[in-house]
């Protein structure tokens, strides 16, 4: 017979499951998208609406990109909400402004 020592399974020895930080990041990305969408209206007024009338598919395509940016920054920053908000808002506003200037100068 083999020399085997039985060990009891303890719950303390298990690795704790890592918390998922994707939902707060997605919410931050969604809110950052609407914040970035409001900036051209604040700067240029109601004429922006006519510009968006023809270019709305491009700006609508930034919505999932913004949510994914929020999720990625939240995962990379390991759930630090304040830093996630700062990084996501800065990235989404830069992406939005880059697309806006590209289309308006075209």
C-alpha positions in Angstrom: 0.0 0.0 0.0 1.2 3.5 -0.8 2.1 6.0 1.8 -0.6 8.6 1.3 -1.5 11.3 3.8 -5.1 12.4 3.4 -5.6 16.2 3.4 -8.9 17.9 4.1 -10.0 20.4 1.5 -10.1 23.8 3.1 -11.9 26.8 1.7 -9.1 29.1 2.9 -6.6 27.4 0.6 -8.4 28.3 -2.6 -7.5 31.3 -4.6 -10.1 34.0 -4.3 -12.0 34.7 -7.5 -11.1 38.0 -9.1 -13.9 40.5 -9.2 -15.2 41.5 -12.6 -14.8 45.2 -13.3 -16.4 45.2 -16.8 -19.8 46.6 -15.8 -18.6 49.9 -14.2 -16.2 50.4 -17.1 -19.0 49.9 -19.6 -21.2 52.4 -17.8 -18.3 55.0 -17.7 -17.7 54.4 -21.4 -21.4 55.0 -22.2 -21.5 58.2 -20.1 -18.3 59.4 -21.7 -19.8 58.9 -25.1 -22.7 61.2 -24.3 -20.4 63.7 -22.7 -18.2 63.8 -25.8 -21.3 64.1 -28.0 -22.4 67.2 -26.1 -19.1 69.1 -26.5 -19.7 70.1 -30.2 -23.2 71.3 -29.4 -21.7 73.5 -26.6 -19.0 74.9 -28.9 -20.8 75.3 -32.2 -24.5 75.5 -31.2 -27.4 74.2 -33.1 -25.6 74.1 -36.4 -23.9 70.9 -35.2 -27.3 69.2 -35.7 -27.1 69.7 -39.4 -23.6 68.3 -39.5 -24.7 65.2 -37.5 -27.6 64.8 -39.9 -25.2 63.5 -42.6 -22.5 62.0 -40.5 -24.4 60.2 -37.8 -23.3 56.6 -38.7 -19.7 57.5 -38.0 -20.5 58.9 -34.6 -22.8 56.0 -33.8 -20.0 53.7 -34.5 -18.0 55.3 -31.7 -20.6 54.1 -29.1 -19.4 50.5 -28.9 -15.8 51.7 -29.1 -16.4 54.0 -26.1 -18.0 51.2 -24.1 -15.1 48.8 -24.9 -12.6 51.6 -24.1 -14.3 51.9 -20.7 -14.2 48.2 -20.1 -10.6 47.9 -21.2 -9.4 50.8 -19.0 -11.3 49.4 -16.0 -9.8 46.0 -16.4 -6.3 47.4 -16.9 -6.6 49.7 -13.9 -8.1 46.9 -11.8 -11.2 48.6 -10.9 -9.9 51.9 -9.6 -13.0 53.9 -10.5 -11.6 57.4 -10.4 -8.7 56.6 -12.7 -11.0 54.6 -15.0 -13.3 57.7 -15.3 -10.4 60.0 -16.1 -8.7 57.7 -18.6 -12.0 56.7 -20.4 -13.3 60.2 -20.6 -10.0 61.5 -22.0 -9.7 58.7 -24.5 -13.3 58.9 -25.7 -13.2 62.7 -26.0 -10.0 62.5 -28.0 -11.5 59.8 -30.3 -14.7 61.8 -30.8 -12.9 65.1 -31.4 -10.5 63.4 -33.9 -13.5 62.0 -35.9 -15.3 65.4 -35.7 -12.3 67.3 -37.0 -11.6 64.7 -39.7 -15.1 64.9 -41.0 -15.6 68.6 -40.7 -12.3 69.4 -42.5 -12.9 66.9 -45.2 
